[in-house]
Amino acid sequence: MLTTQDQVDVFSCDGVVTGSLIIQDDGSVPMTNLNGFSPLSSAGKLIVVLTNPSLDRF
């Protein structure tokens, strides 16, 4: 689970996440973009984005 913009910014993968990925803003620093996921090409289970009011386009 990623809860901050900093975690999204430093997210690292080789294009594949084997499990599930949950992205939920914890409110400490608004999550404003998901650019850190640009290398991501597939997920083994699911990707869930919850409670991210600052993400106006996803």
Phi and psi restraints in degrees (range 20) as a CNS / XPLOR table:
assign (resid 1 and name C) (resid 2 and name N)
       (resid 2 and name CA) (resid 2 and name C) 1.0 -106.9 20.0 2
assign (resid 2 and name N) (resid 2 and name CA)
       (resid 2 and name C) (resid 3 and name N) 1.0 131.5 20.0 2
assign (resid 2 and name C) (resid 3 and name N)
       (resid 3 and name CA) (resid 3 and name C) 1.0 -123.8 20.0 2
assign (resid 3 and name N) (resid 3 and name CA)
       (resid 3 and name C) (resid 4 and name N) 1.0 -4.9 20.0 2
assign (resid 3 and name C) (resid 4 and name N)
       (resid 4 and name CA) (resid 4 and name C) 1.0 -133.1 20.0 2
assign (resid 4 and name N) (resid 4 and name CA)
       (resid 4 and name C) (resid 5 and name N) 1.0 158.9 20.0 2
assign (resid 4 and name C) (resid 5 and name N)
       (resid 5 and name CA) (resid 5 and name C) 1.0 -62.6 20.0 2
assign (resid 5 and name N) (resid 5 and name CA)
       (resid 5 and name C) (resid 6 and name N) 1.0 -36.8 20.0 2
assign (resid 5 and name C) (resid 6 and name N)
       (resid 6 and name CA) (resid 6 and name C) 1.0 -59.2 20.0 2
assign (resid 6 and name N) (resid 6 and name CA)
       (resid 6 and name C) (resid 7 and name N) 1.0 -41.0 20.0 2
assign (resid 6 and name C) (resid 7 and name N)
       (resid 7 and name CA) (resid 7 and name C) 1.0 -64.6 20.0 2
assign (resid 7 and name N) (resid 7 and name CA)
       (resid 7 and name C) (resid 8 and name N) 1.0 -39.0 20.0 2
assign (resid 7 and name C) (resid 8 and name N)
       (resid 8 and name CA) (resid 8 and name C) 1.0 -65.6 20.0 2
assign (resid 8 and name N) (resid 8 and name CA)
       (resid 8 and name C) (resid 9 and name N) 1.0 -43.3 20.0 2
assign (resid 8 and name C) (resid 9 and name N)
       (resid 9 and name CA) (resid 9 and name C) 1.0 -62.3 20.0 2
assign (resid 9 and name N) (resid 9 and name CA)
       (resid 9 and name C) (resid 10 and name N) 1.0 -34.2 20.0 2
assign (resid 9 and name C) (resid 10 and name N)
       (resid 10 and name CA) (resid 10 and name C) 1.0 -99.7 20.0 2
assign (resid 10 and name N) (resid 10 and name CA)
       (resid 10 and name C) (resid 11 and name N) 1.0 5.4 20.0 2
assign (resid 10 and name C) (resid 11 and name N)
       (resid 11 and name CA) (resid 11 and name C) 1.0 -54.2 20.0 2
assign (resid 11 and name N) (resid 11 and name CA)
       (resid 11 and name C) (resid 12 and name N) 1.0 132.2 20.0 2
assign (resid 11 and name C) (resid 12 and name N)
       (resid 12 and name CA) (resid 12 and name C) 1.0 -132.5 20.0 2
assign (resid 12 and name N) (resid 12 and name CA)
       (resid 12 and name C) (resid 13 and name N) 1.0 132.2 20.0 2
assign (resid 12 and name C) (resid 13 and name N)
       (resid 13 and name CA) (resid 13 and name C) 1.0 -156.6 20.0 2
assign (resid 13 and name N) (resid 13 and name CA)
       (resid 13 and name C) (resid 14 and name N) 1.0 165.7 20.0 2
assign (resid 13 and name C) (resid 14 and name N)
       (resid 14 and name CA) (resid 14 and name C) 1.0 -93.6 20.0 2
assign (resid 14 and name N) (resid 14 and name CA)
       (resid 14 and name C) (resid 15 and name N) 1.0 20.2 20.0 2
assign (resid 14 and name C) (resid 15 and name N)
       (resid 15 and name CA) (resid 15 and name C) 1.0 107.1 20.0 2
assign (resid 15 and name N) (resid 15 and name CA)
       (resid 15 and name C) (resid 16 and name N) 1.0 -13.2 20.0 2
assign (resid 15 and name C) (resid 16 and name N)
       (resid 16 and name CA) (resid 16 and name C) 1.0 -132.7 20.0 2
assign (resid 16 and name N) (resid 16 and name CA)
       (resid 16 and name C) (resid 17 and name N) 1.0 133.6 20.0 2
assign (resid 16 and name C) (resid 17 and name N)
       (resid 17 and name CA) (resid 17 and name C) 1.0 -108.8 20.0 2
assign (resid 17 and name N) (resid 17 and name CA)
       (resid 17 and name C) (resid 18 and name N) 1.0 124.0 20.0 2
assign (resid 17 and name C) (resid 18 and name N)
       (resid 18 and name CA) (resid 18 and name C) 1.0 -78.9 20.0 2
assign (resid 18 and name N) (resid 18 and name CA)
       (resid 18 and name C) (resid 19 and name N) 1.0 -23.9 20.0 2
assign (resid 18 and name C) (resid 19 and name N)
       (resid 19 and name CA) (resid 19 and name C) 1.0 -109.4 20.0 2
assign (resid 19 and name N) (resid 19 and name CA)
       (resid 19 and name C) (resid 20 and name N) 1.0 -143.8 20.0 2
assign (resid 19 and name C) (resid 20 and name N)
       (resid 20 and name CA) (resid 20 and name C) 1.0 -99.0 20.0 2
assign (resid 20 and name N) (resid 20 and name CA)
       (resid 20 and name C) (resid 21 and name N) 1.0 154.3 20.0 2
assign (resid 20 and name C) (resid 21 and name N)
       (resid 21 and name CA) (resid 21 and name C) 1.0 -128.9 20.0 2
assign (resid 21 and name N) (resid 21 and name CA)
       (resid 21 and name C) (resid 22 and name N) 1.0 121.9 20.0 2
assign (resid 21 and name C) (resid 22 and name N)
       (resid 22 and name CA) (resid 22 and name C) 1.0 -116.0 20.0 2
assign (resid 22 and name N) (resid 22 and name CA)
       (resid 22 and name C) (resid 23 and name N) 1.0 129.5 20.0 2
assign (resid 22 and name C) (resid 23 and name N)
       (resid 23 and name CA) (resid 23 and name C) 1.0 -120.4 20.0 2
assign (resid 23 and name N) (resid 23 and name CA)
       (resid 23 and name C) (resid 24 and name N) 1.0 114.0 20.0 2
assign (resid 23 and name C) (resid 24 and name N)
       (resid 24 and name CA) (resid 24 and name C) 1.0 -142.3 20.0 2
assign (resid 24 and name N) (resid 24 and name CA)
       (resid 24 and name C) (resid 25 and name N) 1.0 116.3 20.0 2
assign (resid 24 and name C) (resid 25 and name N)
       (resid 25 and name CA) (resid 25 and name C) 1.0 -62.0 20.0 2
assign (resid 25 and name N) (resid 25 and name CA)
       (resid 25 and name C) (resid 26 and name N) 1.0 125.2 20.0 2
assign (resid 25 and name C) (resid 26 and name N)
       (resid 26 and name CA) (resid 26 and name C) 1.0 -87.0 20.0 2
assign (resid 26 and name N) (resid 26 and name CA)
       (resid 26 and name C) (resid 27 and name N) 1.0 -3.2 20.0 2
assign (resid 26 and name C) (resid 27 and name N)
       (resid 27 and name CA) (resid 27 and name C) 1.0 90.2 20.0 2
assign (resid 27 and name N) (resid 27 and name CA)
       (resid 27 and name C) (resid 28 and name N) 1.0 -9.5 20.0 2
assign (resid 27 and name C) (resid 28 and name N)
       (resid 28 and name CA) (resid 28 and name C) 1.0 -71.2 20.0 2
assign (resid 28 and name N) (resid 28 and name CA)
       (resid 28 and name C) (resid 29 and name N) 1.0 -46.1 20.0 2
assign (resid 28 and name C) (resid 29 and name N)
       (resid 29 and name CA) (resid 29 and name C) 1.0 -135.9 20.0 2
assign (resid 29 and name N) (resid 29 and name CA)
       (resid 29 and name C) (resid 30 and name N) 1.0 119.8 20.0 2
assign (resid 29 and name C) (resid 30 and name N)
       (resid 30 and name CA) (resid 30 and name C) 1.0 -54.9 20.0 2
assign (resid 30 and name N) (resid 30 and name CA)
       (resid 30 and name C) (resid 31 and name N) 1.0 131.7 20.0 2
assign (resid 30 and name C) (resid 31 and name N)
       (resid 31 and name CA) (resid 31 and name C) 1.0 -83.1 20.0 2
assign (resid 31 and name N) (resid 31 and name CA)
       (resid 31 and name C) (resid 32 and name N) 1.0 111.3 20.0 2
assign (resid 31 and name C) (resid 32 and name N)
       (resid 32 and name CA) (resid 32 and name C) 1.0 -108.8 20.0 2
assign (resid 32 and name N) (resid 32 and name CA)
       (resid 32 and name C) (resid 33 and name N) 1.0 -12.7 20.0 2
assign (resid 32 and name C) (resid 33 and name N)
       (resid 33 and name CA) (resid 33 and name C) 1.0 -155.4 20.0 2
assign (resid 33 and name N) (resid 33 and name CA)
       (resid 33 and name C) (resid 34 and name N) 1.0 162.4 20.0 2
assign (resid 33 and name C) (resid 34 and name N)
       (resid 34 and name CA) (resid 34 and name C) 1.0 -117.3 20.0 2
assign (resid 34 and name N) (resid 34 and name CA)
       (resid 34 and name C) (resid 35 and name N) 1.0 29.7 20.0 2
assign (resid 34 and name C) (resid 35 and name N)
       (resid 35 and name CA) (resid 35 and name C) 1.0 -58.7 20.0 2
assign (resid 35 and name N) (resid 35 and name CA)
       (resid 35 and name C) (resid 36 and name N) 1.0 -28.3 20.0 2
assign (resid 35 and name C) (resid 36 and name N)
       (resid 36 and name CA) (resid 36 and name C) 1.0 -62.9 20.0 2
assign (resid 36 and name N) (resid 36 and name CA)
       (resid 36 and name C) (resid 37 and name N) 1.0 -15.2 20.0 2
assign (resid 36 and name C) (resid 37 and name N)
       (resid 37 and name CA) (resid 37 and name C) 1.0 -93.6 20.0 2
assign (resid 37 and name N) (resid 37 and name CA)
       (resid 37 and name C) (resid 38 and name N) 1.0 7.2 20.0 2
assign (resid 37 and name C) (resid 38 and name N)
       (resid 38 and name CA) (resid 38 and name C) 1.0 -57.2 20.0 2
assign (resid 38 and name N) (resid 38 and name CA)
       (resid 38 and name C) (resid 39 and name N) 1.0 -31.5 20.0 2
assign (resid 38 and name C) (resid 39 and name N)
       (resid 39 and name CA) (resid 39 and name C) 1.0 -76.4 20.0 2
assign (resid 39 and name N) (resid 39 and name CA)
       (resid 39 and name C) (resid 40 and name N) 1.0 -12.6 20.0 2
assign (resid 39 and name C) (resid 40 and name N)
       (resid 40 and name CA) (resid 40 and name C) 1.0 -70.0 20.0 2
assign (resid 40 and name N) (resid 40 and name CA)
       (resid 40 and name C) (resid 41 and name N) 1.0 124.8 20.0 2
assign (resid 40 and name C) (resid 41 and name N)
       (resid 41 and name CA) (resid 41 and name C) 1.0 -114.5 20.0 2
assign (resid 41 and name N) (resid 41 and name CA)
       (resid 41 and name C) (resid 42 and name N) 1.0 -22.7 20.0 2
assign (resid 41 and name C) (resid 42 and name N)
       (resid 42 and name CA) (resid 42 and name C) 1.0 -160.6 20.0 2
assign (resid 42 and name N) (resid 42 and name CA)
       (resid 42 and name C) (resid 43 and name N) 1.0 158.3 20.0 2
assign (resid 42 and name C) (resid 43 and name N)
       (resid 43 and name CA) (resid 43 and name C) 1.0 -126.5 20.0 2
assign (resid 43 and name N) (resid 43 and name CA)
       (resid 43 and name C) (resid 44 and name N) 1.0 139.0 20.0 2
assign (resid 43 and name C) (resid 44 and name N)
       (resid 44 and name CA) (resid 44 and name C) 1.0 -67.3 20.0 2
assign (resid 44 and name N) (resid 44 and name CA)
       (resid 44 and name C) (resid 45 and name N) 1.0 -31.8 20.0 2
assign (resid 44 and name C) (resid 45 and name N)
       (resid 45 and name CA) (resid 45 and name C) 1.0 -121.8 20.0 2
assign (resid 45 and name N) (resid 45 and name CA)
       (resid 45 and name C) (resid 46 and name N) 1.0 -84.4 20.0 2
assign (resid 45 and name C) (resid 46 and name N)
       (resid 46 and name CA) (resid 46 and name C) 1.0 -151.4 20.0 2
assign (resid 46 and name N) (resid 46 and name CA)
       (resid 46 and name C) (resid 47 and name N) 1.0 161.0 20.0 2
assign (resid 46 and name C) (resid 47 and name N)
       (resid 47 and name CA) (resid 47 and name C) 1.0 -120.8 20.0 2
assign (resid 47 and name N) (resid 47 and name CA)
       (resid 47 and name C) (resid 48 and name N) 1.0 125.8 20.0 2
assign (resid 47 and name C) (resid 48 and name N)
       (resid 48 and name CA) (resid 48 and name C) 1.0 -123.8 20.0 2
assign (resid 48 and name N) (resid 48 and name CA)
       (resid 48 and name C) (resid 49 and name N) 1.0 130.2 20.0 2
assign (resid 48 and name C) (resid 49 and name N)
       (resid 49 and name CA) (resid 49 and name C) 1.0 -115.6 20.0 2
assign (resid 49 and name N) (resid 49 and name CA)
       (resid 49 and name C) (resid 50 and name N) 1.0 119.3 20.0 2
assign (resid 49 and name C) (resid 50 and name N)
       (resid 50 and name CA) (resid 50 and name C) 1.0 -127.6 20.0 2
assign (resid 50 and name N) (resid 50 and name CA)
       (resid 50 and name C) (resid 51 and name N) 1.0 147.8 20.0 2
assign (resid 50 and name C) (resid 51 and name N)
       (resid 51 and name CA) (resid 51 and name C) 1.0 42.1 20.0 2
assign (resid 51 and name N) (resid 51 and name CA)
       (resid 51 and name C) (resid 52 and name N) 1.0 64.3 20.0 2
assign (resid 51 and name C) (resid 52 and name N)
       (resid 52 and name CA) (resid 52 and name C) 1.0 -128.4 20.0 2
assign (resid 52 and name N) (resid 52 and name CA)
       (resid 52 and name C) (resid 53 and name N) 1.0 75.3 20.0 2
assign (resid 52 and name C) (resid 53 and name N)
       (resid 53 and name CA) (resid 53 and name C) 1.0 -64.3 20.0 2
assign (resid 53 and name N) (resid 53 and name CA)
       (resid 53 and name C) (resid 54 and name N) 1.0 -21.8 20.0 2
assign (resid 53 and name C) (resid 54 and name N)
       (resid 54 and name CA) (resid 54 and name C) 1.0 -86.7 20.0 2
assign (resid 54 and name N) (resid 54 and name CA)
       (resid 54 and name C) (resid 55 and name N) 1.0 -6.7 20.0 2
assign (resid 54 and name C) (resid 55 and name N)
       (resid 55 and name CA) (resid 55 and name C) 1.0 -88.8 20.0 2
assign (resid 55 and name N) (resid 55 and name CA)
       (resid 55 and name C) (resid 56 and name N) 1.0 92.0 20.0 2
assign (resid 55 and name C) (resid 56 and name N)
       (resid 56 and name CA) (resid 56 and name C) 1.0 -82.0 20.0 2
assign (resid 56 and name N) (resid 56 and name CA)
       (resid 56 and name C) (resid 57 and name N) 1.0 -18.1 20.0 2
assign (resid 56 and name C) (resid 57 and name N)
       (resid 57 and name CA) (resid 57 and name C) 1.0 -137.1 20.0 2
assign (resid 57 and name N) (resid 57 and name CA)
       (resid 57 and name C) (resid 58 and name N) 1.0 118.0 20.0 2
